[in-house]
Structures are given as C-alpha cells and as structure tokens.
Amino acid sequence: MERTITRTVEGTGGPVELSGDIEIDGSSTVYPLTEAAATAFMELHKKVTITVGISGTGGGFKRFVRGETDINDASRPILKAEHELAVQNGVEWIEVPVAIDALVVVVNRANNWVDCITISELKKIWEPGSTVKLWSDVRPDWPKEPIKLYGAGADSGTFDYFTERVVGKGKASRTDYVASEDDNVLVAGVEGERLALGYFGYSYYPEAKDRIRALKVKDDLMGGECVEPNDETASTFTYPLSRPLFIYVNKKSWDQKPHLREFVIFYVENGAKFAKQVFYTPFPSHFYSKAAALLKAGIYEGLYELTPLKNKNAGPR
C-alpha cells in the first residue's frame, strides 16, 4: 500500500516528510472505512495526525459547509440546501465515492416468524403517523406483541437514505423508536430485545451476525424477489437497500495541505482493500485506479461517473 512521497523544496531539491493535521467528521457508516485508511496512513507518516469523528452525515455536513472540517464522511450525496450553505460560506468541495454499502433490516435471533420483509411493509412500519404497534399490525399471522423499533438518528445519512428509499420522502419517519447515530447502539438494542426490528449499515452486521439476524428484503413495488444482503447483491445493486458511500473533501484544504492530498489519494488507491477489511463492498477495481489517477492530475469532476451508477456527480440533490 505504501506510496513513495517526495516533494521538492525550492533551494534544497530534497524530499520533505509529510506532517500536519486532518480533521474528519460525519457518517458512522463511513467511519470504519475512513478509520482504516487513516490508521494505515498514520503508520506510514508518523507526523500526520488524523482525527475521525462520528456526528452523522447531516451533523458532519453542518460543520463541513462552515469550513470547520477538512473531510466529511457521507452515506448519501450532499443535499441542495447543504450545497447552498457551502456556497454562501465560500466552501468548495470534491466529491469522492469510496465504496458500496447496504442497509440491513435486522431482528433478534429469537424471532422465528419473519425471514423476508417488503419495502411496502417497511413503509407501513416507519412512515410518520404509522399505526403499527404490534407485529400483527404488519401481517395478521405475526405475533400480537409490541414491535420494538431501533433505527438511525435524524443526523445520520442512513436515516436520510432509509426514509427517502422506504418512506418516499427524506427525513420523514415516525419518532417513537430508539434512535442513534452509533450503529453499535442499535446492534446492542436489537440483540437485547426479542421483539425488536431495526436497521443500520451492513458493515456492522458481520461481526454481530451470531447475535442478531438480517432479513431478506423484497422490493414489491418493482415486482422484485426476496434478496439477501451480501457483497454480490450490494455490488450489483440488486439488493433493494444498496447505496454508494462518499467522502467530501474541502477544496481549500486540498489546495493548501499536501498531507491531505496524499491521504485522499492513498485512501482511493487502496479503497478496495480498506472496503473489504471493514466488510464493505468495493467498487470494481478499475474505479479506484482511474479515480486516483484523476485526483493526481488535479481533475476532480466525474469521479462518480466512473462508478456503476454512471452519473457525473451524485450531489447536490
């Protein structure tokens, strides 16, 4: 993974050791991936300090558009309103896709009545004003017992994606559930409650699969089948709750901090390795090599176009 980094200093002609700070905040979903990249980079460059926070995609963007952070981890594209605030504050950004994630819908291991759930049923459960109180309110043959819900907090990109994809409107959700931007909290909640149903990022599931169980999901609105979440179904976007993940880089920091530029290029060059390391699905290998080459050449537009999704940019939406 190591890259040989030399930077000629005028008058000396010698290499300069990278040093400086990088502040990152944002998505708890992207956190494991960025943390893996940051740890590996700091092992190679001892004078670079990288801090990675978890305030959720929306919480991170609140800081990012004010110019308070160098990078924002995001589990959704930047929103139009966030982009407009960035413009007002003179903050320009570079959008870099880094991996593919899937949201998992999970239940307690003691749940023996559901194996697959539909998008319509999830909408019925999670939409604002939902009257679902019992499992039997979803399907009559399910237990007449209270359904205990666990899900992403309102500052989470997972919340934004789930509500838009399932409910049909971003940030539209019932509020009577246990909410957290920390997916580990949600895992523990579902594990401890027999009647629980929850959702969070797939990367947190493999280490917890002996304690909780992921459901298959059927996009009944599109005539789909029940699909299990895994690397193959996520990478082909056949699993209904698959999504791309991003980092957003402050353009001023990119221009003024050589160590940040090298970190971002390092992150992208080794993106497939880091994705697999933390149980995400990488993009096809050619994406990472082409994206890194463009960044090295100072070309920032069109990175998203290299992904299987084929759009020039994902945001703002």
Beta strands, then each sheet from edge to edge (+ up, - down):
strand 1: 20-26
strand 2: 48-52
strand 3: 71-74
strand 4: 93-108
strand 5: 116-118
strand 6: 148-152
strand 7: 178-180
strand 8: 196-201
strand 9: 212-214
strand 10: 216-218
strand 11: 226-227
strand 12: 242-250
sheet 1: 2+ 1+ 3+ 12- 4+ 8- 6- 7-
sheet 2: 2+ 1+ 3+ 12- 4+ 9-
sheet 3: 5+ 10+ 11-
end
